[in-house]
Amino acid sequence: MNIDIRRVVRLTAGALAAVAGSLFAFLAAAVVLGAWFPGIPKAGVAGPVLAGQWPFHIVLIALTGTVLGLIAWRAGLVRWGRVLTVVTAVSAAATLVIAGLQIRDAVRAGADVSVGEIFTELGYPGAVPDESAVYASPGGQPLTVDAYLPAAGPGTAAPAVVLAHAGGFRTFDKSDLRGTARWLADHGVAAYAVDYRLATATTPTWDKAPQDLVCTLGWVHANAVRHHVDAGRISLGGMSAGGVLALGAAYRLHDRTITSPCGPTPVPPASVIGFYAGFDVEQMWNLDVDGSREAATWFTGGTPAQFPDRYREVSPSAHLTPGLMPTLLLVGDRDRSVAVPTVKEFGAALTRSGAEVRVETLAFGVHAFDDAYGSVAAQTSRRILLDFLTGPARG
């Protein structure tokens, strides 16, 4: 019996390429389908995250599948190779469209996108604050703030922002903000990443965490001269739950329904920022998306039926009064927790109250899109934030 060794080797190599290509094709197709059609179970959760934060990496995966499909095709596995080639090529093209839409957003925002960061900064970068300090010790619990300071020239005073981290009121810490804070400092804005009291299943913080931000704001004012900060341009902002706290504290300082337990109550911030932030804590409880009901329950200590006054007090939407400070709202169009229409409706309500509002939507941005520090969406959001903080003085 004669055996064509070359043919056997070719078919074996083709089979191996086909099997490996199938894995790449399945991954790429699932991610792309989930990104474009978020209603698909499971894929609609993971797809927007992977394709929205790392589209160029998904393109490389898809193109690798295309190469493997062509190898299988050439080796004689024609149908299998043809299917793999088509599926992966279409997946690569669809992901490139996502990347193109995000680049469009970056160009519109004037962001100087770093290609190197896209591929190397997949998570939070390492960054060290210029100063860490205890800003308050409620009940003996020390609360700290990390200061990221720009280089100060003679007689200069930089704008500043206090930033509150995400985490559903009950987890994470200020270190999540180190990349954004350092980047802002490198671009002329003093950034203060703050820890606040976190809720537990038995210890609500609805009446504590907002006051922690007010105390931080007062601490920054007290140290403005030492840090070469313009006391008239200190803003307040936050991500997700931190954004809820920041918006609520800012608006309540304006309507004088919150005071500082750490000394004189500071003046309201010059502006306020909410990255993928909610505006109605009762709505968070009702929607129950990605743990939002538990977050609202732990934060307030119960349900809206049990504590309607608490839910109302901590919801920024309950504090829309005339003369509010300028507000920046930013959300991704694939955010499951904070829907774009809700953000736009809140922005419209702020406009009706007479506030200056800027609402920005990022293509294929998910909740916490800036966790991938080097992603196009994250780089774009930092540019938008910087322009908002360094624009002409308001008010």
Stockholm file with secondary structure:
# STOCKHOLM 1.0

chainA/1-395         MNIDIRRVVRLTAGALAAVAGSLFAFLAAAVVLGAWFPGIPKAGVAGPVLAGQWPFHIVLIALTGTVLGLIAWRAGLVRWGRVLTVVTAVSAAATLVIAGLQIRDAVRAGADVSVGEIFTELGYPGAVPDESAVYASPGGQPLTVDAYLPAAGPGTAAPAVVLAHAGGFRTFDKSDLRGTARWLADHGVAAYAVDYRLATATTPTWDKAPQDLVCTLGWVHANAVRHHVDAGRISLGGMSAGGVLALGAAYRLHDRTITSPCGPTPVPPASVIGFYAGFDVEQMWNLDVDGSREAATWFTGGTPAQFPDRYREVSPSAHLTPGLMPTLLLVGDRDRSVAVPTVKEFGAALTRSGAEVRVETLAFGVHAFDDAYGSVAAQTSRRILLDFLTGPARG
#=GR chainA/1-395 SS CCCCHHHHHHHHHHHHHHHHHHHHHHHHHHHHHHHHCTTSTTHHHHHHHHHHHCHHHHHHHHHHHHHHHHHHHHTTCHHHHHHHHHHHHHHHHHHHHHHHHHHHHHHHHTCCCCHHHHHHCCSCCCCCCSEEEEEECGGGCCEEEEEECCCCCTTCCEEEEEEECCSTTTSCCGGGGHHHHHHHHHTTCEEEEECCCCCCSSCCCTTTHHHHHHHHHHHHHHTTTTTTEEEEEEEEEEETHHHHHHHHHHHHHHHTCCCCTTSSCCCCCSCEEEESCCSCHHHHHHHCCTTHHHHHHHHHTSCTTTCHHHHHHHCGGGGCCTTCCCEEEEEETTCSSSCHHHHHHHHHHHHHTTCCEEEEEETTCCTTGGGSTTSHHHHHHHHHHHHHHHSSCCC
#=GC SS_cons         CCCCHHHHHHHHHHHHHHHHHHHHHHHHHHHHHHHHCTTSTTHHHHHHHHHHHCHHHHHHHHHHHHHHHHHHHHTTCHHHHHHHHHHHHHHHHHHHHHHHHHHHHHHHHTCCCCHHHHHHCCSCCCCCCSEEEEEECGGGCCEEEEEECCCCCTTCCEEEEEEECCSTTTSCCGGGGHHHHHHHHHTTCEEEEECCCCCCSSCCCTTTHHHHHHHHHHHHHHTTTTTTEEEEEEEEEEETHHHHHHHHHHHHHHHTCCCCTTSSCCCCCSCEEEESCCSCHHHHHHHCCTTHHHHHHHHHTSCTTTCHHHHHHHCGGGGCCTTCCCEEEEEETTCSSSCHHHHHHHHHHHHHTTCCEEEEEETTCCTTGGGSTTSHHHHHHHHHHHHHHHSSCCC
//
